[in-house]
């Protein structure tokens, strides 16, 4: 597989949104399934691309997955502080998993963070069950930051996102 990482094109937004939504649904990551409000956020790639950088992994003309890179705060950042970039919504199509697309997307975000003036760290949030993603992060040098773990839906006490950081 010859994976290429590049910016998402507007013509790919709908397909990437569906890949992202289906990855979260099929992995059981949405507490309310098809009726989860976050599903709309995952599908709205155009909105993400207007506020951050959306990258895709491709093999020829096949879209494998994507990620949102937030270089320095802004409306797409959940946990990034000053001097930090954030990785969000990493998703790889189920048929393309295990081929390195997820790792290539994370590496591209790290490279972009290193090229961002004043950026000293990359941060991200992850669900407890995203063990495959955790292995990628740890292999690339990310470390857990339990003091930054957080709950995006405070009235539901069983939802805590784990956080990771990579110091550049």
C-alpha positions as CSV (number, residue, x, y, z in Angstrom):
1,X,0.0,0.0,0.0
2,X,1.3,3.4,-1.0
3,X,-0.3,5.8,1.5
4,X,-0.3,9.5,0.8
5,X,-1.3,12.1,3.4
6,X,-2.6,15.4,2.2
7,X,-5.2,18.0,2.9
8,X,-8.8,16.9,2.3
9,X,-10.5,18.2,-0.8
10,X,-14.0,19.6,-0.7
11,X,-15.2,16.9,-3.0
12,X,-14.0,14.3,-0.4
13,X,-15.7,15.9,2.7
14,X,-18.9,13.9,2.5
15,X,-17.1,10.6,2.0
16,X,-14.6,11.4,4.9
17,X,-17.5,12.4,7.1
18,X,-19.1,9.0,6.5
19,X,-15.9,7.1,7.1
20,X,-15.5,9.0,10.4
21,X,-19.1,8.5,11.4
22,X,-19.0,4.8,10.6
23,X,-15.7,4.2,12.3
24,X,-17.2,5.7,15.5
25,X,-20.5,3.8,15.2
26,X,-18.9,0.4,14.3
27,X,-16.4,0.7,17.2
28,X,-19.2,1.5,19.6
29,X,-17.8,4.9,20.5
30,X,-21.0,6.9,20.4
31,X,-23.1,6.4,23.6
32,X,-26.3,7.1,21.9
33,X,-25.6,5.3,18.6
34,X,-27.3,6.7,15.5
35,X,-29.1,9.3,17.6
36,X,-25.8,10.7,19.2
37,X,-25.5,14.4,18.6
38,X,-21.7,14.0,18.0
39,X,-22.5,12.0,14.8
40,X,-23.4,15.3,13.1
41,X,-20.1,16.8,14.2
42,X,-18.2,13.8,12.8
43,X,-19.9,14.0,9.5
44,X,-19.5,17.8,9.1
45,X,-16.0,17.8,7.6
46,X,-16.6,21.2,5.9
47,X,-17.1,22.9,9.2
48,X,-13.9,21.2,10.6
49,X,-11.9,22.3,7.5
50,X,-13.1,25.9,7.9
51,X,-11.7,26.0,11.4
52,X,-8.7,23.6,11.3
53,X,-6.7,21.5,8.9
54,X,-8.3,18.2,7.8
55,X,-5.9,15.6,6.4
56,X,-6.7,12.4,4.6
57,X,-4.9,9.2,4.0
58,X,-5.3,7.9,0.5
59,X,-4.0,4.9,-1.6
60,X,-4.4,6.0,-5.2
61,X,-7.9,7.3,-5.4
62,X,-9.2,5.3,-2.4
63,X,-9.9,7.4,0.7
64,X,-8.6,5.4,3.8
65,X,-9.3,7.8,6.6
66,X,-8.7,11.2,8.0
67,X,-7.8,13.4,11.0
68,X,-8.3,17.0,12.1
69,X,-5.2,18.9,13.0
70,X,-5.7,22.0,15.2
71,X,-2.4,23.9,15.0
72,X,-2.9,26.5,17.8
73,X,-6.3,26.6,19.6
74,X,-9.3,28.0,18.0
75,X,-12.8,26.7,17.8
76,X,-11.8,23.1,17.1
77,X,-9.6,22.7,20.1
78,X,-10.9,20.8,23.1
79,X,-7.9,20.7,25.4
80,X,-5.0,22.5,23.7
81,X,-3.3,25.3,25.6
82,X,-1.0,28.0,24.4
83,X,1.9,26.4,22.5
84,X,0.0,23.2,21.8
85,X,-1.4,21.6,18.7
86,X,-4.3,19.2,19.0
87,X,-5.2,16.0,17.1
88,X,-9.0,15.3,16.7
89,X,-11.3,12.8,15.1
90,X,-8.7,10.3,13.8
91,X,-10.6,7.6,11.9
92,X,-9.7,4.9,9.4
93,X,-12.2,2.9,7.3
94,X,-12.6,-0.6,8.8
95,X,-11.5,-2.1,5.5
96,X,-8.2,-0.2,5.6
97,X,-7.2,-0.8,9.2
98,X,-3.9,-2.4,10.1
99,X,-2.1,-1.0,7.0
100,X,-0.5,2.0,8.6
101,X,-3.0,4.7,7.6
102,X,-3.7,5.8,11.2
103,X,-0.1,6.0,12.1
104,X,0.7,7.9,8.9
105,X,-2.0,10.5,9.8
106,X,-0.7,10.9,13.3
107,X,2.9,11.3,12.1
108,X,1.7,14.0,9.6
109,X,0.1,15.9,12.5
110,X,3.3,15.7,14.5
111,X,5.3,16.9,11.5
112,X,2.9,19.8,11.1
113,X,3.1,20.7,14.8
114,X,6.9,20.7,14.6
115,X,6.6,23.1,11.6
116,X,4.3,25.4,13.6
117,X,6.1,28.3,15.2
118,X,5.9,28.3,19.0
119,X,4.4,24.8,19.1
120,X,6.0,22.8,21.9
121,X,3.5,19.9,22.3
122,X,0.8,17.9,20.6
123,X,-2.2,16.8,22.7
124,X,-5.2,14.6,22.1
125,X,-8.2,13.0,23.8
126,X,-9.2,9.4,23.3
127,X,-11.8,7.0,24.6
128,X,-10.8,4.2,26.9
129,X,-11.8,1.5,24.3
130,X,-9.6,3.0,21.5
131,X,-6.8,0.6,22.3
132,X,-5.5,0.4,18.7
133,X,-5.1,4.2,18.6
134,X,-3.4,4.2,22.1
135,X,-0.8,1.7,20.7
136,X,-0.1,4.1,17.8
137,X,0.2,7.1,20.1
138,X,2.5,5.3,22.6
139,X,4.7,3.9,19.7
140,X,5.2,7.5,18.5
141,X,6.2,8.7,21.9
142,X,3.0,10.1,23.3
143,X,2.5,9.7,27.1
144,X,-0.6,9.6,29.1
145,X,-1.6,12.8,31.0
146,X,-4.2,11.7,33.5
147,X,-4.3,15.1,35.1
148,X,-5.9,16.4,31.9
149,X,-8.5,13.7,31.4
150,X,-12.0,15.2,31.0
151,X,-15.6,14.6,30.5
152,X,-17.2,16.1,27.4
153,X,-20.7,15.4,28.8
154,X,-20.5,16.3,32.5
155,X,-24.0,15.1,33.4
156,X,-23.0,11.6,32.3
157,X,-20.4,10.5,34.9
158,X,-19.2,7.4,33.0
159,X,-17.7,9.3,30.1
160,X,-14.1,10.2,30.7
161,X,-11.7,10.9,27.8
162,X,-8.1,9.9,28.3
163,X,-5.5,12.4,27.3
164,X,-2.0,12.1,25.8
165,X,0.7,14.5,24.9
166,X,3.9,14.5,22.9
167,X,6.5,17.1,23.8
168,X,8.3,18.2,20.6
